[in-house]
Amino acid sequence: MIFTWECKDEDDQKTVRQVLTQAGFSNRLLKKVRRLGSITVNGRSLRLIDRINSGEILLISLPEPQDQAGLRQDPELDVIYIDDWYVAINKKPGQVIHPTATHNTGTITDRLSTTPLHPILRLDRETSGVILIARMAFAHHFTSTRKMKKNYLGLVHGRFYPPRGTLTGSVKRSEDSFMRRVISPDGKEAVTLYREIAHSTDANVSLVSFKLLTGRTHQIRLHCLWHAHPLVGDTMYGLQQLKNITVEQDYVRPDLLPQALTLCQPEQMLTDNLINRHALHACHLEFEHVASRQTITINADLTPDLDSLFKQLNIAVKINCN
């Protein structure tokens, strides 16, 4: 495949290596291009150390073949976007994206192709919604190193005040569990924006749009618990944890603990029985396309279990939650 790059004013007199690195080429791919591909401008071959001029158009022959014919159709996979560079799936709850130590067969990447694929946007096993997979390593490196807009819909117990704001709390792995994350001053910075979309007074739950400014494991789920409004159905960061909480466990921000404990009522906890997983859905994604440099927008419809849950609670949902 041929990749083109128009050199801008700021690229003038830079080396080919410098320009392609800024364009998203990894060192590994540059080595492959040098050995197996080619770089030309106006029909003239270039080396990585050669300098270029603004306005010139580089033609890079990429050695890694595409796998368009090799992608398999699978009725269990809801493909919502596909081209030569990417495939996006509306992931069902329970589906695993790629092989792990505990789940090494039947994953989404296994079902899609026998050749390696490169997941860019991952989700927890029980979180539904859009995931993005690159079909070659270069597209993965390019997109992973650029900003993406990722929005989620979640149903939480109670109601955030104010109805729009920012959730913070640095995240690290728990010392007591490989899976669990905790809020800790020595963790990695995590920032989540939230906005209430709807509220059910009868069930005391709120539909909330979340936007990730960072991408920590379990970030939204953990931030909801930390700020005293856990996701409905969450068995790791949910109401059951609030019911058994002590101040020493530090699951909830200390000043919000009294408010959090008011949610631990039998009727409120019954809401968790309406769904078999945490009520979180990745509904909206925007990213820069590696070839066109245009912004690609993808929306993922609600899964049947969430659609049923929201109807039971008389909550109207519009998927375009940006």
C-alpha positions as CSV (number, residue, x, y, z in Angstrom):
1,M,0.0,0.0,0.0
2,I,1.2,3.5,-0.8
3,F,1.0,6.2,1.9
4,T,1.3,9.9,0.9
5,W,2.5,12.7,3.1
6,E,2.5,16.4,2.0
7,C,5.4,18.2,3.7
8,K,4.3,21.4,5.5
9,D,6.2,24.6,6.1
10,E,7.4,23.2,9.5
11,D,8.8,20.1,7.7
12,D,11.2,22.2,5.6
13,Q,14.8,20.8,5.7
14,K,13.9,18.1,8.2
15,T,15.1,14.6,7.5
16,V,12.7,12.0,6.1
17,R,13.0,10.1,9.4
18,Q,12.0,13.2,11.5
19,V,8.9,13.9,9.3
20,L,7.7,10.3,9.2
21,T,8.2,9.9,12.9
22,Q,6.0,13.0,13.5
23,A,3.5,11.5,11.0
24,G,3.1,8.4,13.2
25,F,5.7,5.9,11.9
26,S,7.2,3.8,14.6
27,N,11.0,3.0,14.6
28,R,10.0,-0.6,13.8
29,L,8.0,0.4,10.8
30,L,10.7,2.7,9.5
31,K,13.2,-0.2,9.6
32,K,10.7,-2.2,7.6
33,V,10.3,0.6,5.0
34,R,14.0,0.9,4.7
35,R,14.5,-2.9,4.1
36,L,11.4,-3.8,2.2
37,G,9.6,-0.7,1.0
38,S,10.6,2.6,-0.6
39,I,10.3,6.3,-0.1
40,T,10.2,8.6,-3.2
41,V,9.5,12.3,-4.0
42,N,9.1,13.3,-7.7
43,G,10.3,9.9,-8.8
44,R,13.5,10.2,-6.8
45,S,14.3,7.6,-4.1
46,L,15.1,9.0,-0.6
47,R,16.9,7.7,2.4
48,L,15.7,8.3,5.9
49,I,18.6,10.7,6.5
50,D,17.8,12.8,3.4
51,R,16.3,16.3,3.9
52,I,13.1,17.4,2.3
53,N,11.5,20.7,1.3
54,S,8.1,22.1,2.2
55,G,5.4,21.4,-0.4
56,E,7.0,18.1,-1.5
57,I,4.8,15.0,-1.4
58,L,6.4,11.8,-0.1
59,L,5.2,8.5,-1.5
60,I,5.9,5.7,1.0
61,S,5.5,2.1,-0.1
62,L,4.5,0.2,3.0
63,P,5.7,-3.4,3.2
64,E,2.9,-4.7,5.5
65,P,0.1,-6.1,3.4
66,Q,-3.6,-5.3,4.0
67,D,-6.0,-8.0,5.1
68,Q,-9.2,-6.9,3.5
69,A,-9.9,-10.3,2.0
70,G,-8.9,-12.0,5.2
71,L,-11.5,-10.4,7.5
72,R,-14.2,-13.0,8.4
73,Q,-17.9,-12.3,8.8
74,D,-19.3,-13.5,12.1
75,P,-22.9,-13.1,13.2
76,E,-21.8,-12.5,16.8
77,L,-19.9,-9.3,15.8
78,D,-21.7,-6.1,15.0
79,V,-19.3,-4.3,12.6
80,I,-20.2,-0.6,12.4
81,Y,-17.3,0.8,10.5
82,I,-14.7,-0.8,8.2
83,D,-12.1,0.4,5.6
84,D,-8.6,-0.7,4.6
85,W,-7.1,0.7,7.8
86,Y,-9.6,0.1,10.6
87,V,-12.6,-1.9,11.7
88,A,-14.9,-0.8,14.5
89,I,-17.2,-3.1,16.4
90,N,-20.2,-2.4,18.6
91,K,-19.1,-4.8,21.4
92,K,-21.7,-6.8,23.3
93,P,-21.3,-7.3,27.0
94,G,-19.3,-10.3,27.8
95,Q,-17.2,-10.3,24.6
96,V,-13.4,-10.3,25.1
97,I,-11.5,-8.1,22.7
98,H,-8.1,-10.0,22.4
99,P,-6.6,-13.1,23.9
100,T,-5.5,-12.9,27.6
101,A,-4.0,-15.3,30.1
102,T,-7.5,-16.2,31.3
103,H,-9.4,-16.1,28.0
104,N,-7.3,-17.1,25.0
105,T,-9.9,-18.3,22.5
106,G,-13.1,-17.0,20.9
107,T,-12.1,-13.3,21.3
108,I,-13.2,-10.6,18.9
109,T,-9.8,-10.4,17.1
110,D,-9.8,-14.2,16.7
111,R,-13.3,-14.1,15.2
112,L,-12.3,-11.3,12.8
113,S,-9.1,-12.6,11.3
114,T,-6.5,-15.3,11.4
115,T,-3.8,-12.6,10.9
116,P,-2.7,-10.2,13.7
117,L,-5.0,-7.2,14.4
118,H,-4.2,-4.3,16.6
119,P,-6.8,-3.1,19.1
120,I,-6.6,0.7,19.7
121,L,-9.7,1.3,21.9
122,R,-10.4,-1.4,24.5
123,L,-13.3,-1.9,26.9
124,D,-13.8,-3.9,30.1
125,R,-15.4,-7.3,29.4
126,E,-18.8,-6.3,30.6
127,T,-18.8,-2.8,29.1
128,S,-20.6,-2.5,25.7
129,G,-20.1,-0.2,22.8
130,V,-17.6,0.9,20.2
131,I,-14.1,-0.5,20.0
132,L,-11.6,0.4,17.4
133,I,-9.1,-2.0,15.8
134,A,-6.3,-1.2,13.4
135,R,-5.7,-3.6,10.5
136,M,-1.9,-2.8,10.4
137,A,0.7,-1.7,12.9
138,F,1.2,1.7,11.4
139,A,-2.4,2.7,11.8
140,H,-2.3,1.5,15.4
141,H,0.8,3.5,16.2
142,F,-0.6,6.6,14.4
143,T,-4.0,6.6,16.1
144,S,-2.8,5.5,19.5
145,T,-0.5,8.5,19.7
146,R,-3.2,11.1,18.8
147,K,-6.1,12.4,20.8
148,M,-9.4,10.6,20.4
149,K,-12.8,11.8,21.7
150,K,-14.5,9.0,23.6
151,N,-18.0,9.4,25.1
152,Y,-19.9,6.9,27.3
153,L,-23.4,6.5,28.6
154,G,-23.8,5.2,32.1
155,L,-26.7,4.8,34.6
156,V,-25.7,5.7,38.1
157,H,-27.4,5.5,41.5
158,G,-28.5,8.8,42.9
159,R,-27.8,12.1,41.3
160,F,-24.6,14.1,40.7
161,Y,-24.5,17.7,42.0
162,P,-23.9,19.9,40.1
163,P,-25.4,18.1,37.1
164,R,-22.3,18.9,35.0
165,G,-18.7,18.8,36.2
166,T,-15.4,17.0,36.5
167,L,-14.6,13.8,38.4
168,T,-11.0,13.4,39.5
169,G,-8.9,10.9,41.5
170,S,-5.6,9.3,40.6
171,V,-5.8,5.6,39.8
172,K,-3.5,2.7,40.6
173,R,-3.7,-1.1,40.8
174,S,-4.9,-2.4,44.2
175,E,-2.2,-4.1,46.3
176,D,-4.8,-6.8,47.2
177,S,-6.2,-7.6,43.8
178,F,-4.8,-7.9,40.3
179,M,-8.1,-6.8,38.7
180,R,-9.2,-4.0,41.1
181,R,-8.1,-0.4,40.9
182,V,-8.2,2.1,43.7
183,I,-7.9,5.9,44.1
184,S,-4.6,6.8,45.5
185,P,-2.4,10.0,45.6
186,D,0.5,8.0,44.1
187,G,-1.6,6.7,41.2
188,K,-1.8,8.0,37.7
189,E,-3.9,11.1,37.0
190,A,-7.4,10.4,35.9
191,V,-10.0,13.0,34.7
192,T,-13.6,12.3,33.7
193,L,-16.1,14.9,32.5
194,Y,-19.8,14.2,33.2
195,R,-23.2,15.6,32.3
196,E,-26.6,14.5,33.5
197,I,-28.9,13.6,30.6
198,A,-32.0,12.3,32.5
199,H,-33.1,11.4,36.0
200,S,-35.7,9.0,37.3
201,T,-37.1,10.2,40.6
202,D,-38.9,6.9,41.2
203,A,-35.8,4.7,40.9
204,N,-33.4,7.4,42.1
205,V,-31.0,6.8,39.2
206,S,-29.5,9.1,36.6
207,L,-28.5,8.7,33.0
208,V,-25.1,10.4,32.6
209,S,-22.8,11.1,29.7
210,F,-19.1,10.7,30.5
211,K,-16.1,12.0,28.5
212,L,-12.7,10.6,29.2
213,L,-9.8,13.0,29.3
214,T,-7.5,10.2,30.4
215,G,-7.8,6.4,29.8
216,R,-7.1,4.5,33.0
217,T,-8.4,1.0,33.6
218,H,-11.9,1.1,35.1
219,Q,-11.7,4.9,35.2
220,I,-15.4,5.7,34.9
221,R,-16.5,2.9,37.2
222,L,-14.0,3.8,39.9
223,H,-14.7,7.6,39.6
224,C,-18.4,7.0,40.0
225,L,-17.9,5.0,43.2
226,W,-15.3,7.5,44.5
227,H,-17.8,10.3,44.0
228,A,-20.6,8.4,45.7
229,H,-22.7,7.5,42.7
230,P,-21.7,4.0,41.6
231,L,-22.9,2.5,38.3
232,V,-26.1,0.4,38.4
233,G,-25.2,-3.3,38.3
234,D,-21.5,-2.9,39.0
235,T,-20.3,-5.8,41.1
236,M,-16.7,-4.5,41.7
237,Y,-17.3,-0.8,42.3
238,G,-21.0,-0.8,43.1
239,L,-23.6,-0.6,45.9
240,Q,-22.5,-3.8,47.5
241,Q,-19.1,-2.2,48.1
242,L,-20.8,0.8,49.7
243,K,-22.9,-1.4,51.9
244,N,-19.8,-3.1,53.4
245,I,-17.7,0.0,53.4
246,T,-15.5,1.3,56.2
247,V,-13.6,4.6,56.2
248,E,-10.3,2.7,56.1
249,Q,-11.2,1.1,52.8
250,D,-11.2,4.5,51.1
251,Y,-13.6,3.5,48.3
252,V,-15.5,6.8,48.5
253,R,-14.2,10.3,48.9
254,P,-14.3,10.9,52.7
255,D,-16.5,14.0,52.6
256,L,-19.0,12.2,50.4
257,L,-19.3,9.0,52.5
258,P,-22.4,10.0,54.5
259,Q,-24.2,10.8,51.2
260,A,-23.0,7.5,49.7
261,L,-24.3,5.5,52.6
262,T,-27.9,6.9,52.1
263,L,-28.0,4.8,48.8
264,C,-27.6,1.5,50.7
265,Q,-31.3,0.9,51.1
266,P,-33.0,-2.4,50.1
267,E,-35.2,-0.8,47.4
268,Q,-32.3,1.0,45.9
269,M,-30.1,-2.1,45.8
270,L,-32.9,-4.0,43.9
271,T,-32.2,-1.8,40.9
272,D,-29.0,-3.7,40.4
273,N,-31.1,-6.8,39.7
274,L,-32.5,-5.3,36.5
275,I,-29.3,-5.9,34.6
276,N,-26.6,-8.6,34.7
277,R,-23.6,-6.3,34.3
278,H,-22.6,-2.7,35.0
279,A,-24.7,-0.2,33.0
280,L,-22.0,1.5,30.9
281,H,-21.9,1.8,27.1
282,A,-19.2,3.4,24.8
283,C,-21.6,5.3,22.6
284,H,-19.4,7.8,20.6
285,L,-15.9,7.9,19.1
286,E,-14.0,10.5,17.1
287,F,-10.5,9.9,15.8
288,E,-8.1,11.2,13.1
289,H,-7.9,8.8,10.1
290,V,-4.3,7.8,9.3
291,A,-4.7,8.1,5.5
292,S,-7.2,11.0,5.0
293,R,-6.4,13.0,8.1
294,Q,-10.1,13.6,8.4
295,T,-12.1,13.2,11.6
296,I,-14.0,9.9,11.6
297,T,-17.1,9.8,13.8
298,I,-18.7,6.5,15.0
299,N,-21.8,6.0,17.1
300,A,-22.7,2.7,18.7
301,D,-26.4,1.8,19.3
302,L,-27.5,0.6,22.7
303,T,-27.3,-3.1,23.3
304,P,-30.6,-4.9,24.0
305,D,-30.1,-5.2,27.7
306,L,-29.5,-1.5,28.2
307,D,-32.3,-0.6,25.9
308,S,-34.6,-2.8,28.0
309,L,-33.3,-1.3,31.2
310,F,-33.9,2.3,30.1
311,K,-37.4,1.4,28.9
312,Q,-38.2,-0.2,32.3
313,L,-37.2,3.0,34.0
314,N,-38.9,5.3,31.4
315,I,-35.6,6.9,30.4
316,A,-35.4,8.2,26.9
317,V,-32.0,7.9,25.3
318,K,-30.4,9.5,22.2
319,I,-27.2,7.7,21.2
320,N,-25.4,10.7,19.9
321,C,-24.1,11.6,23.3
322,N,-21.3,14.0,22.3
